[in-house]
Amino acid sequence: MPTPALPLPPPAHAAPLPPALPGPDGTRLLPGVPYAALPGARPLELDLYLPAGDGPHPVVLFLHGGGWRLGSRRSGGPAFPGRTLFERVAAAGIAVASADYRLSGEAVWPAQLSDAKAAVRWLRSRAHELGIDGDRPAAWGESAGGHLAALLGLVTDPELEGDVGVTGPSSAVVGVAAWYPPTDLVGFAGDAGADPADAGTREAQLLGAAPADAPDAAAEASPLTHVSAGAPPFLLLHGRADRFVPCVQSERLADALRAAGADVALHTYPGADHMWLDAPEAAADALDRTVAFLRARLLGG
């Protein structure tokens, strides 16, 4: 006799939204909202910070750093403790969806891009319920998250769309803000003075092999590879004293975008290290520039 089928609940990303929690300046927070269910694994979640007042609010997807190995949606880096970063952007009138994605210890490339694209599709699919403008999302990230945000803006290959979570809606974004992002995994080791055959580096753990042993994957995972004239506007911010992601990584992407005829602004900070360490003025300026960029792209002012 066949085993009877059990009634299964809908996927986590189709569940009703949690109630919003009050935040500073009239902002609201929807914490731990699943945006994609993975068979046999935890659902992927995001925290949504909503501005005060009625929507639809413009929205940016934020992707955290941590070398694709660490980090979570709850942190915007040491320069902005707790929820500070997201609450400040929400107070400026822009909703922030800060999303987790699979780390390299859980899955290798291209799972991280698949997750980021799934988050954009979910935001579009439930925009009306969320009170956001799902037609014009932007992407923003720091370090490894900046790498993924850049890929969201540049990758149009259907084979890299993935089938995680909601499928059907577009995963395109209308603008990208990236703080100190890796952009060229093929050239990263040379820029950093490291061994491209070292399988223990952060980029090797992302790829599942040393870049020298997986040159095609390293190229595919590099925003630089996907530059085209159709790229959305980019804002690239990087410290010139960055010891973890050399500043030339942002410079190289900016040069390629300009050469392709795309809209890009690059600003670098002398003396500023990775994550704006020991550079509070750079951190404050980076946030101001990012908010201005997002407002221009999403609000027209």
Phi, psi and chi 1 to 4 in degrees:
 res  aa     phi    psi   chi1   chi2   chi3   chi4
   1 MET       -  130.9 -128.7 -177.3  124.8      -
   2 PRO   -67.4  148.6   22.3  -31.7      -      -
   3 THR   -69.9  128.3  -57.8      -      -      -
   4 PRO   -65.7  146.2   22.5  -32.0      -      -
   5 ALA   -74.1  137.1      -      -      -      -
   6 LEU   -87.9  143.3  -65.9  173.1      -      -
   7 PRO   -68.3  127.1   23.4  -32.1      -      -
   8 LEU  -107.4  142.7  -63.7  175.2      -      -
   9 PRO   -69.9  162.7   27.2  -34.4      -      -
  10 PRO   -65.0  160.3   23.9  -33.5      -      -
  11 PRO   -58.7  152.7   19.0  -30.5      -      -
  12 ALA   -56.7  -34.5      -      -      -      -
  13 HIS   -74.9   -5.8   53.6  -96.4      -      -
  14 ALA  -101.7    1.1      -      -      -      -
  15 ALA   -69.8  158.0      -      -      -      -
  16 PRO   -59.4  151.4  -22.2   32.3      -      -
  17 LEU   -73.5  147.7  -61.1  174.2      -      -
  18 PRO   -74.1  161.9   30.2  -36.7      -      -
  19 PRO   -67.0  147.8   22.2  -31.8      -      -
  20 ALA   -77.8  142.7      -      -      -      -
  21 LEU   -99.8  143.5  -55.2  176.5      -      -
  22 PRO   -71.7  143.2   25.2  -33.0      -      -
  23 GLY  -127.2 -176.9      -      -      -      -
  24 PRO   -68.0  152.0   23.4  -32.6      -      -
  25 ASP    58.1   30.6  -57.9  -47.9      -      -
  26 GLY    79.9    3.3      -      -      -      -
  27 THR   -72.4  164.7   60.9      -      -      -
  28 ARG  -134.5  153.3  -67.0  157.7  -67.7  145.8
  29 LEU  -128.0  128.6  168.2   63.1      -      -
  30 LEU  -107.0  101.6  -85.3   66.1      -      -
  31 PRO   -89.7  146.4   32.2  -32.9      -      -
  32 GLY    60.1   44.0      -      -      -      -
  33 VAL   -88.4  121.7 -174.8      -      -      -
  34 PRO   -67.8  131.8  -19.2   32.8      -      -
  35 TYR  -111.7  -10.1   70.9   83.8      -      -
  36 ALA  -159.1  137.6      -      -      -      -
  37 ALA  -101.9  129.7      -      -      -      -
  38 LEU  -108.9  123.7  -61.0  173.8      -      -
  39 PRO   -55.7  126.7  -24.0   33.9      -      -
  40 GLY    74.9   10.1      -      -      -      -
  41 ALA  -142.1  171.9      -      -      -      -
  42 ARG   -65.7  148.3   62.5 -173.8  172.1   94.0
  43 PRO   -65.2  148.4  -18.7   30.3      -      -
  44 LEU   -83.7  136.1  -63.3  168.7      -      -
  45 GLU  -125.7  157.7  -63.6  179.2  -17.7      -
  46 LEU  -136.3  158.0   58.8   79.0      -      -
  47 ASP  -108.2  129.9  -65.1  -22.0      -      -
  48 LEU  -110.6  119.5 -178.1   65.5      -      -
  49 TYR  -101.9  118.0  -62.0   79.8      -      -
  50 LEU  -107.1  139.4  -68.9  166.8      -      -
  51 PRO   -66.6  166.6  -19.0   32.1      -      -
  52 ALA   -67.1  155.1      -      -      -      -
  53 GLY    86.6  178.2      -      -      -      -
  54 ASP   -79.4  150.6  -63.7  -30.9      -      -
  55 GLY   -87.8 -164.8      -      -      -      -
  56 PRO   -78.0  135.0   26.3  -32.2      -      -
  57 HIS   -94.8  144.0  -57.7  -70.6      -      -
  58 PRO   -62.7  152.4   23.9  -33.3      -      -
  59 VAL  -136.5  143.1   64.9      -      -      -
  60 VAL  -124.8  136.2   60.3      -      -      -
  61 LEU   -88.3  123.6  174.2   67.5      -      -
  62 PHE  -104.2  135.8  179.3   85.3      -      -
  63 LEU  -123.4  124.3  -61.6  159.0      -      -
  64 HIS   -76.4  163.4   66.0   80.7      -      -
  65 GLY   -92.4 -170.0      -      -      -      -
  66 GLY   128.1   19.4      -      -      -      -
  67 GLY    64.9   27.5      -      -      -      -
  68 TRP    61.7    6.6  -51.1  -76.8      -      -
  69 ARG  -115.8  -27.6 -169.7   76.4  177.6  173.8
  70 LEU  -133.8 -179.1  -55.1  167.4      -      -
  71 GLY    95.6  169.1      -      -      -      -
  72 SER  -155.8  169.6   85.5      -      -      -
  73 ARG   -64.6  -15.0   67.5 -178.7 -172.4  -87.0
  74 ARG   -83.6   -4.1  -61.2 -179.6 -178.7   89.0
  75 SER  -126.8  135.0  174.4      -      -      -
  76 GLY  -106.9   16.0      -      -      -      -
  77 GLY   106.9  161.2      -      -      -      -
  78 PRO   -65.8  -20.5   22.3  -32.8      -      -
  79 ALA   -72.8  -15.3      -      -      -      -
  80 PHE  -133.2   86.4  -58.4   97.0      -      -
  81 PRO   -62.9  149.2  -15.2   25.9      -      -
  82 GLY    57.5 -132.1      -      -      -      -
  83 ARG   -94.1    8.1  -60.0  170.3  176.0  171.3
  84 THR   -51.7  -49.1  -54.1      -      -      -
  85 LEU   -59.1  -47.5 -177.8   63.9      -      -
  86 PHE   -73.1  -37.8  -46.0  122.4      -      -
  87 GLU   -66.2  -35.3  -70.1  172.6  -17.4      -
  88 ARG   -68.6  -38.1  -72.6  178.3   60.8  179.6
  89 VAL   -70.6  -39.5  175.6      -      -      -
  90 ALA   -63.2  -38.0      -      -      -      -
  91 ALA   -65.8  -22.8      -      -      -      -
  92 ALA   -85.1    3.7      -      -      -      -
  93 GLY    99.4   11.1      -      -      -      -
  94 ILE  -122.1  123.5  -61.6  167.0      -      -
  95 ALA   -69.8  141.8      -      -      -      -
  96 VAL  -120.6  123.2 -178.4      -      -      -
  97 ALA  -104.9  103.2      -      -      -      -
  98 SER   -94.7  115.3 -177.8      -      -      -
  99 ALA  -112.8  141.5      -      -      -      -
 100 ASP   -78.4  158.8  -80.1  -25.6      -      -
 101 TYR  -146.7  163.9   51.1   87.0      -      -
 102 ARG   -65.3  130.4  -79.5  174.1  -72.8  177.2
 103 LEU   -83.6  167.0  -57.6  174.9      -      -
 104 SER   -67.9  -19.6   59.0      -      -      -
 105 GLY   -76.2  -13.8      -      -      -      -
 106 GLU   -99.2  -38.0  -60.0  173.0  -71.3      -
 107 ALA  -161.3  151.8      -      -      -      -
 108 VAL  -100.9  172.3  -63.4      -      -      -
 109 TRP   -49.3  139.4  168.2  -94.4      -      -
 110 PRO   -99.5   26.5   35.9  -35.0      -      -
 111 ALA   -56.5  -38.1      -      -      -      -
 112 GLN   -65.6  -40.9  -65.2   71.9   23.6      -
 113 LEU   -68.9  -39.4  178.6   58.2      -      -
 114 SER   -56.7  -41.8  -65.6      -      -      -
 115 ASP   -67.3  -43.9  -63.2  -11.7      -      -
 116 ALA   -61.7  -41.9      -      -      -      -
 117 LYS   -66.0  -37.4  -76.5 -179.9  168.3  -72.6
 118 ALA   -63.0  -37.2      -      -      -      -
 119 ALA   -63.7  -41.9      -      -      -      -
 120 VAL   -63.7  -44.2  175.4      -      -      -
 121 ARG   -63.0  -40.1  -65.8 -166.2  -58.4  -94.2
 122 TRP   -64.7  -42.7 -176.4   85.3      -      -
 123 LEU   -59.7  -42.1  -70.3  169.9      -      -
 124 ARG   -64.9  -41.7  -73.6 -177.4 -177.2  -88.5
 125 SER   -70.1  -26.1   71.9      -      -      -
 126 ARG  -120.3   24.2  -59.2 -169.5   67.0  172.5
 127 ALA   -57.5  -42.1      -      -      -      -
 128 HIS   -62.9  -43.6 -179.8   72.1      -      -
 129 GLU   -64.8  -36.2  -65.9  173.9   78.2      -
 130 LEU   -80.9  -17.6  -63.6  167.1      -      -
 131 GLY    76.7   34.1      -      -      -      -
 132 ILE  -123.5  164.6   59.2  172.5      -      -
 133 ASP   -88.4  100.4  179.5   -0.6      -      -
 134 GLY   -78.9   -7.1      -      -      -      -
 135 ASP   -81.2  -22.6  -67.4  -28.0      -      -
 136 ARG  -136.2   60.9  -67.4  175.6   49.2   79.6
 137 PRO   -75.5  152.2   29.7  -35.6      -      -
 138 ALA  -115.0  169.9      -      -      -      -
 139 ALA  -126.7  146.5      -      -      -      -
 140 TRP  -150.6  141.2  169.7   29.5      -      -
 141 GLY  -161.6  164.3      -      -      -      -
 142 GLU  -123.1  135.1   55.9  110.8   11.1      -
 143 SER    58.8 -119.9 -164.9      -      -      -
 144 ALA   -57.8  -35.6      -      -      -      -
 145 GLY   -67.8  -31.4      -      -      -      -
 146 GLY   -66.7  -36.5      -      -      -      -
 147 HIS   -59.8  -45.3  161.1  -95.7      -      -
 148 LEU   -69.5  -37.8  -65.2  174.2      -      -
 149 ALA   -61.9  -41.9      -      -      -      -
 150 ALA   -62.8  -41.2      -      -      -      -
 151 LEU   -63.4  -38.1  -73.0  168.3      -      -
 152 LEU   -57.8  -37.6  -83.4  178.2      -      -
 153 GLY   -76.4  -20.5      -      -      -      -
 154 LEU  -113.7  -29.8  -64.9  171.1      -      -
 155 VAL   -83.3  119.4  171.0      -      -      -
 156 THR  -118.9    0.6   58.4      -      -      -
 157 ASP   -66.0  119.6 -176.0  -12.4      -      -
 158 PRO   -57.8  -27.6  -20.9   30.9      -      -
 159 GLU   -69.9  -15.8  -66.9 -172.3    2.9      -
 160 LEU  -104.9   11.1  -71.5  174.9      -      -
 161 GLU   -72.2  -38.6 -175.0   66.0   29.2      -
 162 GLY    79.3  167.8      -      -      -      -
 163 ASP  -127.8   27.9   58.1    1.2      -      -
 164 VAL   -78.0  136.4  174.6      -      -      -
 165 GLY    66.1 -141.3      -      -      -      -
 166 VAL   -69.6  131.3  174.9      -      -      -
 167 THR  -117.0  155.9   57.3      -      -      -
 168 GLY   116.5  -60.4      -      -      -      -
 169 PRO   -63.4  158.4  -21.6   32.8      -      -
 170 SER   -69.6  148.4  170.0      -      -      -
 171 SER  -105.0   13.1   63.4      -      -      -
 172 ALA   -71.0  150.6      -      -      -      -
 173 VAL  -124.3  157.8  -64.3      -      -      -
 174 VAL  -101.3   -0.6  -59.8      -      -      -
 175 GLY  -171.0  153.0      -      -      -      -
 176 VAL  -134.4  126.9  173.7      -      -      -
 177 ALA  -113.6  123.9      -      -      -      -
 178 ALA  -130.1  124.6      -      -      -      -
 179 TRP   -97.7  123.5  -66.8    2.3      -      -
 180 TYR    38.3   58.3   36.2   86.2      -      -
 181 PRO   -88.0  143.1   33.8  -36.7      -      -
 182 PRO   -68.2  130.9  -14.9   29.0      -      -
 183 THR  -125.3  -15.8   67.5      -      -      -
 184 ASP  -137.8   90.6  175.6   13.4      -      -
 185 LEU   -72.5  -22.4  -59.4 -166.6      -      -
 186 VAL   -66.4  -44.1  175.7      -      -      -
 187 GLY   -95.8    2.1      -      -      -      -
 188 PHE   -62.3  -46.4 -169.3   92.8      -      -
 189 ALA   -60.4  -42.1      -      -      -      -
 190 GLY   -62.0  -41.2      -      -      -      -
 191 ASP   -64.7  -36.6  -65.6  -21.4      -      -
 192 ALA   -89.8   -2.9      -      -      -      -
 193 GLY    69.1   32.5      -      -      -      -
 194 ALA  -110.9  175.1      -      -      -      -
 195 ASP   -91.0  115.8  179.1    4.0      -      -
 196 PRO   -65.6  -12.2   22.2  -31.7      -      -
 197 ALA   -94.8    3.6      -      -      -      -
 198 ASP   -76.7  115.1 -176.5   -4.8      -      -
 199 ALA   -81.4   -0.2      -      -      -      -
 200 GLY   -99.1   -0.2      -      -      -      -
 201 THR   -73.4  164.2   63.7      -      -      -
 202 ARG   -61.8  -41.1  -70.0  178.9  -68.6  -87.2
 203 GLU   -70.1  -33.3   56.8  -87.8   21.2      -
 204 ALA   -66.8  -38.5      -      -      -      -
 205 GLN   -66.4  -33.9  -68.8  172.4  -24.4      -
 206 LEU   -64.0  -45.2  170.5   70.4      -      -
 207 LEU   -79.9  -21.3  -60.7  173.0      -      -
 208 GLY    86.6    5.5      -      -      -      -
 209 ALA  -167.0  159.2      -      -      -      -
 210 ALA   -61.0  142.1      -      -      -      -
 211 PRO   -54.0  -34.6  -28.7   35.7      -      -
 212 ALA   -65.7  -27.0      -      -      -      -
 213 ASP   -93.5   -8.9  -64.8  -32.6      -      -
 214 ALA  -137.8   59.7      -      -      -      -
 215 PRO   -62.7  -33.4   22.0  -32.8      -      -
 216 ASP   -68.0  -43.4  -68.9  -16.6      -      -
 217 ALA   -65.3  -40.1      -      -      -      -
 218 ALA   -61.6  -40.5      -      -      -      -
 219 ALA   -67.8  -44.1      -      -      -      -
 220 GLU   -61.8  -34.4 -176.4 -177.9   70.1      -
 221 ALA   -86.3    6.0      -      -      -      -
 222 SER   -99.5  121.1  -62.8      -      -      -
 223 PRO   -51.0  -36.1  -29.4   36.4      -      -
 224 LEU   -54.5  -35.4 -169.5   67.0      -      -
 225 THR   -64.7  -29.2  -59.2      -      -      -
 226 HIS  -101.6    9.0  -56.7  -81.1      -      -
 227 VAL   -63.2  137.2  167.4      -      -      -
 228 SER  -152.2  168.4   72.6      -      -      -
 229 ALA   -65.1  -20.6      -      -      -      -
 230 GLY   -84.0    6.6      -      -      -      -
 231 ALA   -63.8  145.0      -      -      -      -
 232 PRO   -72.0  167.7   29.7  -35.9      -      -
 233 PRO   -58.4  142.0  -26.3   35.8      -      -
 234 PHE  -120.6  143.3  -93.6   68.4      -      -
 235 LEU  -121.6  119.3  172.7   67.5      -      -
 236 LEU  -116.0  125.6  -61.1  170.8      -      -
 237 LEU  -126.9  131.0  -57.7  175.4      -      -
 238 HIS  -153.6  139.7 -145.2  125.0      -      -
 239 GLY   -81.9  137.6      -      -      -      -
 240 ARG   -75.1  -16.0  -60.4 -154.9   67.9   81.9
 241 ALA  -102.5   21.8      -      -      -      -
 242 ASP   -64.0  119.6 -164.7  -43.7      -      -
 243 ARG   -91.2   -7.4  -65.5  172.5  -66.0  169.0
 244 PHE  -110.3  -42.5  -66.6   88.8      -      -
 245 VAL  -124.1  103.5  178.6      -      -      -
 246 PRO   -55.4  141.3  -25.8   35.6      -      -
 247 CYS   -58.9  -27.7 -171.7      -      -      -
 248 VAL   -60.2  -21.8   68.2      -      -      -
 249 GLN   -62.8  -44.0  -71.1  -87.8  -51.9      -
 250 SER   -70.8  -38.4  -80.1      -      -      -
 251 GLU   -62.3  -40.5  -67.1  172.0  -29.0      -
 252 ARG   -65.8  -41.5 -169.7  172.8  -62.5  140.8
 253 LEU   -66.9  -41.0  179.6   59.3      -      -
 254 ALA   -61.1  -42.7      -      -      -      -
 255 ASP   -61.7  -42.2  -72.0  -15.2      -      -
 256 ALA   -66.7  -40.7      -      -      -      -
 257 LEU   -64.5  -43.2  -74.1  164.8      -      -
 258 ARG   -61.8  -43.8  -69.6 -168.5 -166.4  102.6
 259 ALA   -62.1  -30.3      -      -      -      -
 260 ALA   -82.8   -7.5      -      -      -      -
 261 GLY    88.7   13.5      -      -      -      -
 262 ALA   -84.5  164.8      -      -      -      -
 263 ASP   -90.5  116.5  179.8   -2.6      -      -
 264 VAL  -143.9  139.3   57.2      -      -      -
 265 ALA  -121.8  128.5      -      -      -      -
 266 LEU  -119.7  129.3  166.8   68.0      -      -
 267 HIS  -130.6  130.3 -173.7   78.7      -      -
 268 THR  -116.5  156.1   61.3      -      -      -
 269 TYR  -121.8  108.5  -62.0   88.8      -      -
 270 PRO   -58.8  133.5  -22.8   33.3      -      -
 271 GLY    83.3   -8.3      -      -      -      -
 272 ALA   -86.6  132.6      -      -      -      -
 273 ASP   -93.8 -179.1 -160.9   -7.0      -      -
 274 HIS   -58.8  143.9 -159.6   63.3      -      -
 275 MET    61.6   20.6  -58.2 -174.5  -64.4      -
 276 TRP    58.7   30.4  -45.1  127.5      -      -
 277 LEU   -61.0  132.4  -68.4  173.6      -      -
 278 ASP    57.1   26.3  -59.7  -41.9      -      -
 279 ALA  -138.9   64.8      -      -      -      -
 280 PRO   -61.5  -31.8   20.4  -31.5      -      -
 281 GLU   -66.8  -39.0  -61.5   86.4   -1.6      -
 282 ALA   -64.7  -41.7      -      -      -      -
 283 ALA   -61.1  -45.1      -      -      -      -
 284 ALA   -64.8  -42.2      -      -      -      -
 285 ASP   -67.0  -39.4 -174.8   76.5      -      -
 286 ALA   -60.6  -41.7      -      -      -      -
 287 LEU   -66.7  -42.5  179.1   55.0      -      -
 288 ASP   -60.4  -45.1  -72.1  -15.7      -      -
 289 ARG   -64.5  -38.1  -72.2  176.3 -175.2  -91.8
 290 THR   -66.9  -44.9  -60.3      -      -      -
 291 VAL   -62.0  -43.0  169.1      -      -      -
 292 ALA   -62.4  -41.8      -      -      -      -
 293 PHE   -63.1  -46.5  171.1   79.8      -      -
 294 LEU   -66.1  -40.0  -67.0  172.6      -      -
 295 ARG   -62.7  -40.4  -72.8 -175.5   62.8   87.5
 296 ALA   -65.6  -39.5      -      -      -      -
 297 ARG   -76.1  -36.8  -69.6  -57.5  -56.2  148.7
 298 LEU  -104.7  -24.7  -58.0  177.1      -      -
 299 LEU  -118.4   -9.6  -69.7  169.9      -      -
 300 GLY    73.3   25.7      -      -      -      -
 301 GLY  -173.1      -      -      -      -      -
